[in-house]
Amino acid sequence: MPVNSGDTSWLLMSTALVWLMTPGVALFYGGMVRRKNVLSTMMMSFAVIALVSILWVLYGYSIGFGPDKGGIIGGLNWVGLIGVGQDPSSVYASTVPHLAFMSFQATFAIITAALITGSSVERIKFSALFAFLALWFTLVYCPVAHWVWGDGGWLANLGALDFAGGTVVHVNAGVTALALALVLGPRKGFKQKEPMEPGNIPMVVLGAVLLWFGWFGFNAGSALTAGGLASSAFIATNTSAAAAALTWMILGWINRRPSVLGTATGAVVGLVAITPAAGFVHPLAGIPIGVVASILSYYAMIWRIKAGKVDESLDVFACHGVGGAWGALATGIFAHLAVNSAGADGLLYGGGMQVFRQLAAVGATCVYVFAVSWVLARILKAIMGLRVSENEEVVGLDISQHGERAYGGTS
């Protein structure tokens, strides 16, 4: 099939939108940490862009999407982009250049790695994080991407649906973040309940806006065509984000006050939850998906804070792990063949088994991701250490890891 210029234009635009989301993560996370750790937090996301971009071209795309090997991983046929050219792929996205599809998928790998960093801010060595993410990308992200999206992947063959990354991106990132935080241990003062207030909430809002904006490429771009399915996914995405933001605002109002930080977080949770479902459900389903996601993530975050046992610093698990898992299950409830003939009917349309397929995908992803991530973190902790020294943590990672200050000055 020849290249379609409209589909190609939309996919390239979507690739740019998803790429922009990682700087959005940098701002979102950077505003949440204390002022002495802003640059180190943002550096994590920017370093990920460089690292994963190179690894994806060298071998990541091949083992994620290359010719299937037992339903578990792709082969090495496309290492260094051998055979990935300007003509459409015979397997993926038949109306756009294979290179365009490869590039679009690269941005998903990038942002997944960036999301993980929120669990380890303010205390992890930059060198240790860099090593962890390189290994995690190879041993966790690429195999899971193949399971779900690769031609012949075992979860794809099982019939599990994931339109734009509920399991591949969000459950993966959330569970990895939890494993890393458990091995890393809490920040100094966490157990003593010392205040750790966000340093710049306007920066958080700007990051959330960029994420919301970029998410249209994330979800609608995953249609891989410029047509009706992209339009449906686009509206479902916005609807879920709006519903979740309103829900979080109301929950905050009931419990205390409707905070700006909470409302921005709620919007992101709604975007997370609709991701696996966006191209399989009617846009109206975005309302219940967003509302329930907001409630689940809100109370998961409250429980973690009250329990005071795990310092999963920026609640990556509560937002992405819990939100992504709900979104994957919700896909099994609300999916409808009338929206996407390549999908399936969910529970509400007589396809009750789809819920179990979704549950199997979430369960398998959680077990594999947590186990491998935990082992990787333990190995690196033994070899090179994960944490900065206590003095470096007190001074702040901006100075101790990068020799810079976010806001200038000499004191």
N, C-alpha and C positions, 0 to 999 in steps of 0.2 A: 504494500500500500504506500502511495506517495506521501511525502511530508505535507501536513496541513498547516498553512501559515497561521491561521487563527489559533489552533490548538498550541502550536509552538510558541506563539507570542504570549499566550496566557500562562503556559508553563514556565517560561523564562521570567515573566513578571512575578509569578508565584514563588519561584526560587529566590528572587530578590527580596520578596516580602518575608519569607521564612528566614533568610539570612539575617534580616534586620531584627528579628526576634532575639537573637543572641546578644547583641548590644542592649536590647531591651531588658534581658535578664540581668546584664551587668548593672544597669541603672536600678532595676527593681531590687536586686540583692544589695547593691552598694548603698542604697538609701536606708536599708534596714539595719545595717551594722553600725557600731560606734564609729565616731569620726576618725579614730586612729587606725581603722581597718578598712576604710573605703577603697583605697587604691588596690590593696591586696585582693579584695573581693572582686573588684572589676577586672583586675588582671587575670583572674582565673578564667573568666569567660572569653576574654580576648585571646589568651593563650590557647584555649580550646579551639577557637576558629582556625588558628594556624596549624596546630597539631593534627586535628582530625581531617582537615582539608588535604593534607599531604598523605596521611595514612589511607584515606579513602581512595585516592587516586592510585597509590602504590599497590594496595591489596584488599582494602576493606570492601569496595564495591564487588570485587570478584567473589570473595567468600560470603558476602551477604546475598548477592543476586546471581552469581554465576551458576553454571550447570549443576544440577542437584547431585549431592552425594548422600544417599540414604535418607533423605528428608531432614537432615540435620544441618548441613552446611553446603555452601556453594563451592565449586571447584576453583582451581587456580587459572582457568582458561583466560580470564580477563585481567590478569595481573598487569599493572602498568597501563591499563586501558587497551590492551591488545584486543582487537576485534570490536571495540566500542567506538563507533564512528558517527558520521553525519547522517547515515541512513537510519530509518526506524529499526527498532529491535524486533526480532521475529517472535519474541516472548512477551515483552513488556511495551506498553504504550505504542501502538502500531502507527500512530499518526504524527509522531514527533521524533526528532533525531534521538538516537540512543544516548548521545552525549547529554542532551537536555534532561532526559529521565535520570541519568546518572548524577547530574549536578543537583537536581531537585532532591534526590535521596540523600545526597551529601549533607544538605542543610538539616535534615532530620537527625542524622548522626551527630552533627555538631551541637544542636540545641539539647539533645538528650544528655550529652556529657556535661554541658554547661549547667543544666538543672541540678545535677548531683552536687555541685560545689556548695550549694546553700547549706548543706548539713555539716560542713567542716570548717566554716569560716571562723576567723579570729583565733585559730590555734594550730592549724595544720602547716607543716613545712611545704613551701611551694614545690620543692624538688620531689617530695614524696607524693604530693597530689599529681604532679605531672607524670610520674612513673605509674601511679595507680591508674590514671585515665588511659594511658597508652595500652596497658595490659587489659584493662576492662573493655576497652573498645574492641580489642582483638578477640577476647575470650567470651565476652558477654553480648555486647551490642550486635556484632555481626551475625553470630549464630541465631539469636532471637529474631532478628530481622528476616533471616532466611526461613525460619520456622513459619512465620506469619505471612510474609509477603513474597518470599522467593518461590519461583516455579518449582513445585514438588515438595515444598516445606511441609512438615508433618502436621502442623496446626492448620495450615491452609487446606490440606487434604482432609482433615477432620471436619472442615466446614466452619471453623471459627471465623467470625467477621471482625475486621479491624480496619476501618476506612482510612484513618490517618494517623494512627499511633497510640491507641489506648493502652495496649500491652507493650508494644515495641518501644514507645517513648515514655509514657507516663508511669505505668506500673514498674517498668524497668528502672527508671530514674528514682522513683520513690523508694523502692525496696533496696536499691543500691545505696541510697542516701542513709537509710536506716542502718544497714550493715556497717557502713563506714563510720557512722556516728557511734555505734556501740563499741567498735574496736578503738576508736580515737579517744573516747572519754569526754567528759564535759569540760566546758571552759572554766577557768579559774573564777571562783565566786558564784558559779551556777547553783551549787547545792546550798550555798548560804543565802540564796535568793537576792544577790546584789542586783541593783537596777542595771539593765542593759538595753536602754531605750534606743530606738532608731535615731541615726544621726541626721537624716535628711528625708522627711516624708514627701516633700514635693518631688524629689528625685524618684521615689517609689512610684508615685502617680505617673510621672513621665514614662517610667519603665513599663507600667501596666498599660498605658495608652499604646506604646509601641508594640507590646505583645498582642493586644486586642486587634490592632491594625494588621499586624503581620499574620495573625491567625486566619485571616480570610484566605491568604495564600496557602497556609498550612492545610486547611480543610477543603476549601473550594478548589484549590489547586490539585488536590488528590483525586479529583475527578479525571484529571489528565486530558480533559477536553474542555473547550469553551462552549458550553451548551447548557441544557436544562439541569443536568445533574449538578454542575458547578453552582448554578443559581440556587438550587434547593439547599445544598450544603452551606452556601454563604449565609442564607437567611436563618437556617437552623443554628449556625454558629453564633450569630449576633443575638438571637432569641435566648439561647441558653446562657450566654454571658450576662445579658441584661437581667434575666430571671434570678440568677445566682447572686448578682450584685445587690439587687433589691432585697433578696432574702437575707443576705449577710448583714445588710444595713438594718433591717428590722430586728434581727436577732441581737445585734449590738445595742439597738435602741431599747429592747426589752430588758436586757441585762445591765445596761448602763447608758451608753451614748452611741449614736451612729457615727463611728469613726471613719475618717478618710482612708486610713490604712486598711481597715477591715473591709470597706466597700470595694477598694481596689483589689484586695486579695480575693474577695468573693467573685469578682468578674473573672479573674484568672481561673478559679476553681470551676466556674461554669464552662469556660473554654476547654479546660482539661476534660471534663466529663462528656462533652458533646463530640470530642475528637474521634473516638472509634465509631460513633453512630451517625455522624453528620451526613454521609452519603447514602444511608440506608433507611432513614426515618423521615417522616413528614416534619416540616419545620416547626409545626405546633408542638411536637414532642420535645422540643428544646425547653419548653417551660417546665414540665415535671422533671426532666433530666437535670436542669440547672438548679431547681429548688431543692431537690433531694441531695444533690452533690454538695450544695452549700451547707445544708443542715449537718450532713455526715462529717464534712471536713471541719466545720466550726467546732463541733463537740469533740472530735478527735484531737483538735488542737487544745481545747480547754482541758481535756483529760490529761494530755501529755504535760501541760504546764502544772496542773495540780499534783500530778503524780511526782514530778520533779526527779525522775530517775534517769531519763534519757535526754541528753542535750542535743536534739536534732534541730540545730540552731534556728533555721528559717522555715521549719515545718514543711520540708519537701515531701516527706512521707504523707503527712496529713492532707496536703493539697493535691499532690500528684499521684501518690500511691493509692490513697483512699478514693480520691476523685476519679482516677483512671480506672480503678477496679469497678466502681459503680457504673461508670460510663460503658465499660465492656459488657457488664451484666444487663444494663438498660438497653443496649443494642439487641440483646436476645429477647427483650420484652417488646420493644417498639418497632423493630425492623419490619419493612413491608416491601414485598416484591414490586408493588405498584410504583414505588419510588425508584428502585434500582433492581433491574431484572438479574443482575449479577450477584445479588445478595440472597436473602432468604426471608421467609415470613417468621416473625417473632411470636412470642406467647400470645399477644393480643390478637393475632391473626391466624391462630391455630397451629403455630409452630413451637410448641412447648419444648421440644428437644433442643431448640437453639439456645435456650438458657443454659442447658447443661454443657453444650459445646463451648459457650463463652466462659462458663465456670471452669471448665477443664483448661482453657487457654490461660486464664488468670492464675489458676493454681500452679500449673506447670511453670509458668514464667516466674512466679514468686519463689518457688522452691529452687529452681536453677540459679536465678539471679542472686538470691540471698546467699546461697552456699558458695558460689564462686567468688562473689564480691567480698564476703567475709574472709575466705581463705586468702585471697590476694592481699587484703588489708593486713591480715596477721603476718603474712610472709614479709611484706614491706616493713612492717613495724619491727620485726626481728632483725632485718638486714640493715635498714637505714634509719629507722625511727620515723614516726609519723608526726610528732609534735615538735613545735618550737620549745625552747627553754622557758621556764617560768618568767625570767626577766624579759625575754623577748616578747612574751605574751602581754606582760604588763605595759611595756613600751608601746606595743602595737605592731602589727605585721607590716604596715606601710613602711616604717623605718627599718625594722629588723630584717625583713625579707627583700625589700626593694630599694631602701635608701632614699625614699621620697616622702613628702607630705602632701596630702590632698589639698590643704588650704593654705600652704605656705607658712611663713613665720619661722622664727628661730627658737621658740620656747615650747 
